[in-house]
Amino acid sequence: MFLGGGVYPWVWIPATVATFVLAVMLRPAIARPYQSRPLDLALIVSVVAVAAQLIPIPAFVLRAIDPHAVTLRSSLWLFPPAASSLPISIVPGDTAAALGIFGTAALLFWICRKICETGGAGRIIRGIAVIGLVASLAAIIQRSQSRELLYGIWRPLDAGARPYGPFVNRNHFATWVIMACPLVFGYLLARASAKRPQQLSQRLVAALQQVGSMRVWVVSSICLMTLALLISTSRSGLIGLMAALAASAWLSRSRQGAGVLRWTIFQGVLLAIVAISFANFDSLMARFDETLAVSAAGRGRSAIWADARRLARYFAITGTGAGTFGTANDVYQTAEPGYSIGQAHNHYLQIAAEGGALVLVPVAVASIAFLLLFSSRMKEDRTSNYLMRAGAGAGLAAVMVQSFWETGLRMPANALLFAVLAAIAIHSPAPVSPRRNHTH
């Protein structure tokens, strides 16, 4: 994460190798037990579908499936006119990279699910809290130094990049934060004690015992991540965070004990103090005014979405290949004349354009299977870990809302964190023990 959000191959390829090594060591169960089998099989089919975009097929077959496939390649001069077979992907190298990231995320999901089922969810979340704290500090400091250089010293390779913290784009940083914040907060609530000392002296001693503890670091991490998000002025990120708050409140509504309520109020007051003290509300309002302003013809996200819908319609069956939207869009782009639009600014449209029904259908099946399993796990879990699951679910809901405006999940660091949250949300609950009803 700390090197460009893992966007460059020299960062994510070693991470992929490390994930495979970890999988060999831990040997996570896949498609077992039966409750998780539909989800796991749908994930496997999704990965295979992306891999199928790399397999050469006869050109006349490809032309019959997607009539625009050969025309697009001719416009881009991507193949010899006499080629007899072609892969579905118009840029196989980009699709191979997308396959590597997607496959790594799926494998990490299975690894983290096994770790969580052996009591390791708390360790994972504490690690995320520490990463979030450090990354947010880096983002806040970098914002005051330079808005063009990553960490104030490194110029990103991407044209027009707007570095923010470890990411080359503030909206991609926001994607990470809106997943991490509710997860870490859910962990904090899961560890909240339901008992409150009655005497003032006992309360004071209990408060002093918290100084320097992990709980203080967790609270600080939440505050710093929220502040960094506010300073970024990412509109989609702020909308996503509000969605996370609503989802968290709804998912945890049946477990609002006294301890949970106290920590919720305390964290809310602390966040309000931090926001009022440090956030630049003038910049935030200016950004939202831009959103409400009427865009000229051919400008703004609505025009970009129209191009993405056209691309999705032309390649409805097989797509242009995972990771190839920017290249394919060069031929069909009408939005933002004078600029090259490399993303659809809507993750769902981008999946439809790049994957077609070939990828979209198994991904949709996996999503439905996940939601059903998540609902079942929430009903089964009678421990305080329920709140941790609710936090993970809220983080996933937040990024799903943000994905209507952004494609932050394309970033390897965000894709991997998404996989971690999914594993925490649906891992098998540990047996209830009278002495062990908190996360570790």
N, C-alpha and C positions, 0 to 999 in steps of 0.2 A: 504493500500500500504506500509506503513512504517514498517510493520512487515513481512519481508520475501516476499514482493510482494503479500501477502495474500495466499501464497501457502499452509499453514498449516490449518487444519480444525478448530482449535481454533481461527483462524483469520477470515476465510471466512464464517463460519457458522453464527457468530454474524452479519456479514455484510449482509448475506442473510436475516436474520430475520429483520434487520433494513430496508432493501429494501421492504420487504412485508408489514411492518408497514406503510412505506411511500406510498406504492401503495393503501392501504386501506384508507389513509387520502386524497390522491389526486384523486383517482379513474380515472386513465387515460383512454381515449377512445381507444378501441381496435377494429380494422377492421372498423373504422369510421374516416373520411368520406370515400367515395368510392375510392378516389385516392390511399389511403394507404391500402385498403382492400387486394389486392393480396399479398403485402409484409407481412402484419400481419398474414394472413391465412397460408402463407408458413412458417413463423416462428413458429406458433402454431403446424403445422404438423411436423416440424423438432424436436421440443421438445417432441412431442408425439412419434416420431420414436425412439428417444433415450430411452424414458421410456419403449417402447415395448421390448427393449433388456433385460429388467429385468423380463419379464413375462415368467414363465415356459411353455414350449410346449412339446408335446410328443417327446421322443428321436428319434424315427424313422422319424418323420417329420423334425426335425432339421438335421438329417443325410441326408435326401433326398434333403434338400435345400442346405446345405453346407457339402459335403462329408467328409471334414477334421475336422468338428466340434468335433465329439466324439473322434477321434484319438488324437487331440490336448489335450483334457481333460485327456485322458488316459496317455499321455506322462507327463503331469504335476500332475497327481494323484489328480485331482480337484473334482472328484465325485465318488460315489460308483459304481462298475461295473454294478450293477443291477438297477441303477436309471432308472425310466420309463419316467420321464419328466425333462427337463433342460431349464434354461433360455439361451437366445442367448449369453449373456455376460459370459465370462469365469471367471470373477471376479466381481460379482454383486456389491460388496462394492465400487469398483473403479468406476463402471459405475454410481452408485447412486450419488457419489461425482461429477462426470462430469455433470450429469443431474442437480444437484443443482446449479452448477456454470453457466451452459448454461441457465437454466431457470431464474436465477437471472439476467444475462446479458440481456435477452430478456425483462424481466420486467422493468429493469432500462432504457432500450431503450424507452419503452412506457412512463415511468414517465418523463424522460428528454425531450421527444418530447412535452409533455403537458406543461412543464415548459417553454420551448423555445417558444411555441406558445402564451404564456402569457407575453412575453418580458423578460424572465429570462436567455436567452442564455449568455449574457454578464457576469452575476454573476457566472455562471458555469465556464466560461473560465477564469475569474479572479482567481477563486479558483484553477483551474488547474495550472495556472501560478505560484501561490504561492507554491503549492505542488511541482512543478517542480524545483523551486528555492531552496527550503529546501532540497529536495531529491538529487539534484545535488551537493549542498554543502557537504552533508553527504557522497556522493560517492567520491568526490575529497579528502576529509579529510581522509576517510577510506582507500583509495588507498595508501596514504603515510604512514599509520600506520600498516596495516595488510591485506594480501590478502587471509587469511584463515578464519578470524572471521568476522561475520556480525557486523557492527558498531565497530569493533575492540575488542568486548567483547563476542560475542555470536557465538558458533560453530554451523553451520547449521546441520540438521539431514541428509541431502542428502550426500551420499558418493561422493567424488570428486567435491564438490561444490566450485565455485569460486565467493565468495560474492562481490557484488559491490553496494554500497549504500543500499537501502532498499531491493534489490533483491539478491537471492542466486546465480545468474548467470549474468555475464555482458551483454550477449546477450539479456536476458529478460529485463534488464534495458534499453538496446538500443531500444527494441520494444516500451516501454512506451515513450521514448524521441522522437522517430521519428513520433509518433502520436501527442504528445503534442506540439512540436516545430512549425510545420506549422499551427496548430490550433491557438496558441497564436499569431503568427505573422499575421495571417489573421485578428484576432481581432484588432491588432494594426493598420493595414492598414485600417480597416473599420472605425476607429475613427480618421484617419488622416484628417486634415482640408485641403480643397482645396484652401483656401485663404492664402496668404503669406504676412506678413507685408512688406511694401515697404521700410521704413526707417530702418537704421541699429539699432537705439536706440529701435525701436519697436520690432525688431527681438530679441535683447538682453533681453528685458523685457519678451517677450514671452518664451524665453528659460529658464530664471530664474524661471518663474512661473511653469515650468515643474518639477523643482527639488523637490523631495519628493512626487511627484504625482504618481498615479497608473501607468501612462505611463512609468515612469522611472523604476518602479518595473517590468513591463512587459518586457521592453527592457533588463533589467538585467537578468530576468528569461531565456529569449531566449539565451543570451550569455552563461550563466552558464550551461544550458542544453546541448548546442552545445559543450562546452569545456569538460564537463563530458563525452560526447559521444566520443570525440576525444581521451581523456585519456584512455578510456576503451579499445581502439583498437579493437572494435567489427567490423569485416569486413562486416558482413551482415547489421549491423546498419548503417555503413557509406554508403553502397550502397543504403539502404533504404532512408537515408536522401537526397542523391542526387536525387533519384526518387521523393521524396517529393518536392524538389526545382523545378524540371522539371514540375511536375503536377501542382504545385501552379502557376508557370508562365503561363502555358497553360490555366488553368481554369480562371485566372483573366486577361487574355490578353485584354478583351474588356472594362475593367474598370481601365485602367492605367492612372488615372488623375495626375495632377501636384503634389498634396499632397501625393498620393500613391507612385509616382516615387521618391520623395524626401526621404520618410521614407524607401523605399526599398534600395536606395543607402546608406543612413546613416547606416541602420542595416547591410548591406553587408560589409561596411568598418569597422564597429565596430567588426563584427565577424572575419574578416580577422586579425585585430589587436590582438584580444584575442587568435586566433589560433596560430599566429606566435609567440606570446609572451610566451605561456604556453604549447602548444601541443608538444608531443615528436614524431617528424616525423620519427626518426630512428626506433622506436618501430612499428609505423604504417607501414612503408615500409617492415619491417621484417615480419609482419603478412601477408601482401599481397604476399611476396615472398613465404611464406608457401603455400598460395593458388595456386600459379602458379607452384609449384614444383610437379613433377610427383609422385603420391603415389604408394607404393608397392602393389602387388596383395593382395586383401582382406583388404586393408586399405583405409581410407578416406571416404568422403561422398558418392562417387559413389558406393562403396561396400555396405554401409548402405542402400542406395536407392534401390539397387538390392534386398536386403532382404525384404525391405518394399513392393516393387512391387510384390514379390513372395507371401507375406502374403495377400496382397490385392487381388491377383488372386485366392488364395485358399479359401478366404472368401468373394467372390464377391457380394453375395446377402445380407447377414445379418451382415457381419463384426464380429469381435471378442468381441465387446462391447466397448463403449466409455471409454477412460481412461485405456485400457488394453494392449496397444501396447507393453510395456516393458515386461509384463508377457508372452504374446504370442510369442514375438520375441526370448525368451529364447530357444524355441524349434527349430526355423528355422534360427537362427543367424549363419552366416558364416563370417561376417565382423569383423574386430578388434579382433582377437583371444586373449583370456585372459581377455577381458573386457565385461561387461554386458551393452548392448546398450538399453537405456530406452526410446529413442525417435527416430523418423524417420529422423530428421533434414530436414524435408520437410512437412509442415503442410497439404498440399493437399494429399500427399501419406498417411499420418497418418490418416486423415479422411476416406480415401478410405479403409484402412486396418481395422480400428476400427468400421466404420459404414456401410461399404458396400453400395450397392444401396439403402438400406432401409433408410439411413441417407443422403447419398450423393445427391440423387435426390431432396428431398425437400430443402436441403441447396443450391443447384445450382439454383433452382427455386426462392428461396428467394433472392439470389444474383442478378439474372437477374431483378427481380421486383424492387430491391433497385436501380439498375443502371438506370432503366427507370424513376423511380420517382425522383431520384436525377437530372437527365437531365431536367425533367419537372420543378422542383423547381428552378433550376438555370435560366431557361428562364423566369419564372414568377417573380422572385424577382428583383424589380427595386430600392431597397434601397442599402445603403452601406453594409448591412448585407450580400450581395452577396459575398463580399470578405471573410467574416467569413465562409460562406458555402464552398468557394473555399479552405480555409485553412483546414477545416474538411475533405473535399474530398481528398486533398493532403496527409493528415495524413493517411487516409484509404488506399490510393494507395501505400504509403510507406511501410506499414506493409504487404500489399499483395505481394509486391516485396520481402521483407525480408523473407516471409514465404516459398519461394523456398529453403531457406537454414536452417531455424529455425522453431521452434514451440512455439514461445513466447506467442501466444494467448492462450495457455493452462493455463498460469498464471492468477489467478483470477483478479488481479489488471489490467492486460492488457486487459482481456476480458471485464471488466466493462468500461474501458476507450474507447475501441472500440465501445461499445454500445452508450456511450455518444456522440462520434464523429458522429456516424450514425444518431442519433437523431438531432443533430445540422445541419447536412447536408440536411435532408429531411423534417424538420418541416414545417408546412404551414406558408407562409410569412404573416406578419402582414400587414394590409391595409396601403398603402402609405399615409403619412401625410406630408404636407409642413413644419411642425415644428419638425417632428420626423423622420429623415431619417438615424439615426445612431443607432448602437446597444447600449443597456443599460446594 
